[in-house]
Amino acid sequence: MDFVKTTFYFKEKVIQQNSNINSKLPKAEYIVNERIPYNKVFVIDENGEKIGVMLKTEAIEKAKESNMDLVLIALDNNRPITRIMDYGKFKYDKKKKNKLNKEKQSQTTNREIRLTPLIGDHDLKTKAKKAREFILDNARVKVSVKFRGREKTRTELGTEILDKFFAMVEDVAKITKPAMMVNDKFLDMFIEKDSKKVKSFNNSNKEDEDKIKEGEDNAKNED
């Protein structure tokens, strides 16, 4: 294998070229200590300080003096960048962090938006804007219309309000539980993020931003 290339394979993992030596540590497995295929390496110590170019053997010895490892973290114009670190602790901490992130992602936050059958358009838009924030933050949103007194005989008003409300967030949301009366007082509907719609929404916004930027650039050129 040609180790001069900017991509290395180790334990079926890949280290890609990274020109920023101050970047965070790579995401894959790493080439460590004697496995590093260079005689000279650029060294960053355990505190993030740049030591400079050293012989690999000297750099490994320096790492071992602190009971640490020398790890190849990146390539900068084919120059091997290494860092002194406790590799075992790093892998353990990373595994623990990944586990916590997965647990956090699996937890769904429940939010609630309260409406009335006679809510005005301005207030409805404000509520929809807040619901959109919740939805894009991966929350499950209960939209509830509360009926009072004689309003209980006009539940169709609540249905109309929910339809208008959902139309305002439909580009990023989906209904997970249709509207249903609860305790003869509330008309509840549950909505949450629709990932496909959000992706399409983001792409559409990017296209609009590009068009605006293109228009601004053209205007500057005309000036």
C-alpha positions, 0 to 999 in steps of 0.5 A, spaced: 500 500 500 502 506 498 502 510 504 504 517 501 497 517 499 492 521 503 487 515 505 490 510 509 486 503 511 487 500 518 483 495 521 478 496 515 477 503 518 479 510 514 483 516 515 481 521 510 486 527 509 484 533 513 488 540 512 486 543 519 491 541 524 487 544 529 481 540 528 477 535 532 480 528 532 478 524 527 472 519 527 474 513 525 480 508 528 487 511 528 494 509 526 497 508 533 505 508 535 509 504 531 504 502 526 505 510 523 508 509 517 513 515 517 520 516 520 518 523 521 512 526 524 509 533 526 507 532 533 502 536 538 502 534 545 497 532 550 495 539 551 494 541 544 501 545 544 505 544 537 511 541 538 514 541 531 517 535 527 520 529 530 523 523 529 517 518 530 521 514 535 523 520 539 515 522 539 513 515 541 518 515 547 516 522 549 508 519 549 510 513 553 514 518 558 507 520 560 504 513 559 500 515 553 500 514 545 502 517 539 496 517 534 496 519 527 490 524 526 491 527 520 495 529 514 496 536 512 499 536 504 502 529 505 505 531 512 503 527 518 500 530 524 500 526 530 498 527 537 500 525 544 494 522 548 491 517 552 488 513 546 484 508 551 481 513 555 479 517 548 476 511 545 472 509 552 470 517 552 468 517 545 464 510 546 460 513 552 459 520 548 456 516 542 451 512 547 449 518 551 447 521 544 443 515 541 439 515 548 438 523 547 436 522 540 431 516 542 427 521 547 421 524 544 419 531 548 412 532 548 409 539 547 402 542 547 399 548 544 393 550 546 387 554 542 380 556 542 375 555 537 374 563 536 382 564 536 384 570 531 388 569 525 394 573 528 394 569 534 393 562 530 399 564 526 403 566 533 401 559 535 403 555 529 410 559 529 411 556 536 409 549 534 414 549 528 420 551 533 418 545 537 417 540 531 424 542 528 426 541 535 424 533 534 418 534 539 411 531 539 406 536 539 399 536 542 395 541 539 389 542 543 382 546 542 378 547 548 371 548 548 367 552 554 360 553 555 356 553 548 362 552 544 361 545 546 355 544 541 360 547 535 365 542 535 366 543 528 369 550 529 375 546 533 376 542 527 376 548 522 381 551 527 385 545 527 385 544 519 387 552 519 393 550 524 396 544 520 396 548 514 401 553 517 406 547 519 404 542 514 410 543 510 415 540 516 410 536 520 405 530 519 399 528 523 401 522 528 394 522 531 388 525 528 383 530 532 379 526 537 374 529 543 377 528 550 372 529 556 367 533 551 372 539 552 378 538 548 379 536 541 386 534 541 391 532 535 398 530 535 403 532 530 411 531 529 416 532 524 416 529 517 423 528 516 422 528 508 418 534 508 423 538 512 429 536 507 425 538 502 423 545 505 431 546 507 432 545 500 427 549 497 430 555 502 437 554 500 435 555 492 431 561 494 437 564 498 441 562 492 437 566 487 437 572 492 444 572 492 445 571 485 440 577 484 444 581 489 451 579 485 447 581 478 445 588 481 452 589 483 455 588 477 450 592 473 452 598 478 
